[in-house]
Amino acid sequence: MGKKTESSDDRELFESYGRLINPSYPSFLAKLGLGNVAARAQGATITDSQGRTFIDCIGGYGLFNVGHNNPEIVQALTDQLREQQLFTKPFITEVQVRAAECIEEIAPGALTCSFILNSGSEAIDCAIKLVRLHRGGKTIITAQRSFFGHTFGALSASGIPSFNRSFRPLLPGFINVPFGDAEALERSITEETAAVMIEPVQHEAGVVVPPDGYLQEVRNLCDRHNLILILDEIKTGIGKTGRMFACEHFGIVPDILVLGKSLGGGLVPIGAVVAKESLWKRFGMSFPMSASSYAGNVLACRAALSTIRFITGSGVMEECARKGELLLGAFRQCVGEYPDILRSADGLGLLIGIETQGGKVTLELAQEMIKQGVLTVPAYGNSSVLMVEPPLVISVEQIRTVVDSFTAACAKVDHTGRK
Ligand SMILES: Cc1ncc(COP(=O)(O)O)c(C=O)c1O
């Protein structure tokens, strides 16, 4: 697979992709103005087959906190392959134990036990099963507009009807209440409630930072009613919000923490469940909890280990807060300047959403920015929100380019709308 020099080669690839893999995806990309395949990626940039380089503010929807092809993670994985210690079952491997020790070190509170799986969705299903192991078939309360993944358990728990409507009947045992409303949550708790599962910051329906005191109140309610609190930090974890986990901003610790995405260094598929020891006792006694064939494989564990070392040792997490403030401050200024097309901007660290006056405006802004070499995309679950979530390694200079690009896109779209 050498470097493509002809875009006609890409057309052939797009046609085959549409025919063999996903018929609707090429037209989605074409709508955004992305007509070429990716050639290489490094840090916060992706270069396509025609040599066009983009600043990546999509960040693989949360995979690339450490940047694309982070040299330290690539080296660690290469070493792992060279060492040829790729066996797992029935053996225990050192790297799996070291990854668990490392997760124990960074996990908040007394979350000491963990298990690495193959995706965030699988880890969510594992957390749901952990609740069922302890509380039987009782209900799990989740939030409206939440998104937990694509497997049946995760999809059934999710609160975006347009995502799960086509797959009914869903698994029973979940109810959704409004996010950010602790009173609504309290009203929905009954004798039949086992757990509460939420994201600390919602994102798929636009970036929704909870109101002050909400997460603390959720923790209090769980304590008072003896409910298990599960936090899905698949997106918000591993430094994305300027802390290792978003729950640290709110001073709370869940009973089960679910991780994924960037934990694999943007290179290896991964999910992880982290829990209190008291909830873990039954874990090993149940074959379907840990039997997934590739679960705990050494490449995923090595990726997690080196990713955590990079995040804790490189300073990117500390810089993330400042970079996020730069972006959010500039976006909010644009909201003030372009009220006809923008409504608000919100976020935490480098997870930011800009709410526009509608899906048409969001798409036009994304198209304009892509023309200028900055990748952004509307939220899947809310076309009125433009998502901006670059890798943590984005430079301040690149942030300035993103801001200039967004400002220029606003001027253009605002002007077009007035014509
Ligand atoms: C908050 C959240 N939970 C769960 C998932 C599912 O993770 P995965 O795609 O690795 O299965 C996602 C993925 O987008 C997510 O953002």
The ligand as an SDF file (V2000), in Angstrom:
LIG
                    3D

 16 16  0  0  0  0  0  0  0  0999 V2000
  -19.3480    7.4490   26.8870 C   0  0  0  0  0  0  0  0  0  0  0  0
  -19.1610    6.2440   26.0180 C   0  0  0  0  0  0  0  0  0  0  0  0
  -19.4390    5.0350   26.5210 N   0  0  0  0  0  0  0  0  0  0  0  0
  -19.2750    3.9220   25.7770 C   0  0  0  0  0  0  0  0  0  0  0  0
  -18.8120    3.9740   24.4860 C   0  0  0  0  0  0  0  0  0  0  0  0
  -18.6020    2.7170   23.6950 C   0  0  0  0  0  0  0  0  0  0  0  0
  -17.2340    2.4600   23.5510 O   0  0  0  0  0  0  0  0  0  0  0  0
  -16.7040    1.5590   22.3380 P   0  0  0  0  0  0  0  0  0  0  0  0
  -17.0000    2.3140   21.0810 O   0  0  0  0  0  0  0  0  0  0  0  0
  -15.2410    1.3680   22.6100 O   0  0  0  0  0  0  0  0  0  0  0  0
  -17.4590    0.2770   22.4010 O   0  0  0  0  0  0  0  0  0  0  0  0
  -18.5500    5.2070   23.9120 C   0  0  0  0  0  0  0  0  0  0  0  0
  -18.1210    5.2960   22.4980 C   0  0  0  0  0  0  0  0  0  0  0  0
  -18.3530    6.2260   21.7760 O   0  0  0  0  0  0  0  0  0  0  0  0
  -18.7000    6.3710   24.6950 C   0  0  0  0  0  0  0  0  0  0  0  0
  -18.4120    7.5700   24.1980 O   0  0  0  0  0  0  0  0  0  0  0  0
  1  2  1  0
  2  3  1  0
  2 15  2  0
  3  4  2  0
  4  5  1  0
  5  6  1  0
  5 12  2  0
  6  7  1  0
  7  8  1  0
  8  9  2  0
  8 10  1  0
  8 11  1  0
 12 13  1  0
 12 15  1  0
 13 14  2  0
 15 16  1  0
M  END
$$$$
